[in-house]
Amino acid sequence: MGSGPDPRTSTMPRCRQGRPRCVAAALPLVLAGCGYHVGNPPSLGGLALGAVEAPVAEPALPGALEGALADAIRRRGAGGERTLQARVLRAELAPGAARAGGIEAWTATLEVRFEVSGPAPAVLVLQRDALVPAAGEGADGLPAARATAFAGLARVLADEAVDWFLYAPRGEVSAP
């Protein structure tokens, strides 16, 4: 009939009837060959939490930032020999949007300098903003909204910093 080996007597492996099993068996090999890793990518070495300085008027910020950094390191299983220190450079609340008769929202800005000392020293400065609604500006409204906004910003910056120090390519890890 046709040219080629006889499928009944061929020594070539056949996957026609068991195609899903063949794909399932070959997929891990293909992914491993491409450098795909299950879980976190290879790390530059672990981190230990050092000093957290926050010389700002936000009373809850030092504790929020320290807790966020400790949690970020713990969630990544990244304890190690390099020490991560943080210093708050700026924590401000400025009018963000005005309405007739007052301020509708505030803009909370948090800027932190992260520094890693040890075998691969590096510095990273991150800044993020968040909108704080002015609703409930009474005696307790704005301070509570401020604390919530700065705690959220601290979590975001801590996650970004820990990820960057752990997984950034070595060529990008440098002190400014």
N, C-alpha and C positions, 0 to 999 in steps of 0.2 A: 504494500500500500504506500506508505510514505517512507521517506528516508529517515534515518536516525535509529537510535537503539530501540530495541523491543522493550516496552514498559514492563512486561511480565518477567523478563530475564535480566534487566538492567541492574547494575550494582550501585547506581546513583540513589541517594536517599529520596524517598517520596514523601511529600507533605500535602498531597492533594486532599486526602481524606482527613488528615489531622492538622489542617492549616492553622486553626487557632492555637494549637499546642506548639507548633513551630514558631509562630510569631511570638508567643509568650516566652519561649525558650531563647529566642534570638534577641529580643528587646533589651534585656539587661546587658548583654554583651555589647550591643550597639551603643547604648547610653554610656556605659563605662569607657568604651573606646573614645567617645566624644568628650570625655572629661566631666560628665554630669555627676554630681554628688547628691546623694540623698541627705537632707538635713542642711546644716550650716556649711558654707564654703570653708576651705582651709583658712585657719586663723594665723595672724602674725605673732601670736603668743597671748597669754592671758593677762588680765588686768586685776589689780587690787585697788580698792577705793582709798584715796588719800584725803588730804584736807579739802574742805569745801568752804570758801570764803564768800560772804555776801554782805559787803559793807553798804547796804541800801536800807531804805525806810520800810520795806515790806517785811513785817515781823515773821511771817510764816515761810518766807522764801528759802532761807538756808536749810531748814528741815525738809521742805518739799523737794529741793534739788538733791540733797544728800540721799533721801529716800528713793527718788527716781533713779539716780545713778546706781545705787546698791541693787535695786530691783532689776534694772537693765543688765547689769553684770551677772546677777544670779540667774535670770531667765535664759541667758545664753551659755550658762555653765562656763563662764570665762574667767574664773579666779586664776591668778598667776603672779608672775614675778615683776611685771611692769606696774607702776603706780600711776593712777589717774587722779589728777587734782583739778579742781574747778574754782574759778573766781568770777563772780558776777560783776560785769563791767557797767551794766546799765539795766535798771528796772524802772520804767517810767509809765505813767498813765497820763495821756494827753487827750483833749477833746477830739473826737473823731468825726462826729456828725452833729450838726446843730438843727434845731427846729425852732419855730417861733415860740419864744418864751423859755428856752433852755437848751440843754445838751441832750441829744437823743442817744448817743453812744460814745463810749470812750475807746481809745486804742491803747492796749497794753503792749509794751515793747520789752522784750527780755534779750539781753546780749550777754553771753558767757564765753569766757576763755577757758578752754580745756587744755591741759598739758599732761603728757605721758612722759615719765622718766623711766630709765632702765635701758635695756639692750637696744631698743629702737625708739629713741626720744622723738617726740613730735608735738606740735601745737596746732590747735584748731579753734577758731573763733566763729561762733554761730549766733545768729540773731533771728528772732521770729516775732511776729505781731499777732495779736488776737483782738477781736472786737468784743467789748464789754457793754452789754445793753444797759442803759441808764434807768430802766424801769425799776422801781423799788429803791430809789435813791435815798430813802429815809435814813434814819440814824444807823440802821444795821444793813441796809440794802447794798450800798456801794462798797463798803469794806469787805463784805462777804463775796460780792461779785469779783472784786479785785483779787482776793485770795484764791478763788476758784480759777480765775484766768491765769494767774502766775503759776499756780500748781500745774495746770494743763500745759503751759508753755515749758515748764521745767521738765515734764515727762517727755515731751516731743524732742527737746534739745538733748536730753540724756540719752534717749534711744538713738538719735542720729549720731551723737558723738561716740558712743560705745560701738555701734556698727562700723563707723568710719575707722576708728583705731584698731578694731579687730580684723576687718576685711578689706581695707583699702590696699590697692597694689603698692608695693614698696616704693616705687618711683614717685608716687603721689604723696607719701608721708614725708613731710619736710617742715621744718620750723621756718616761719616767715621772717 
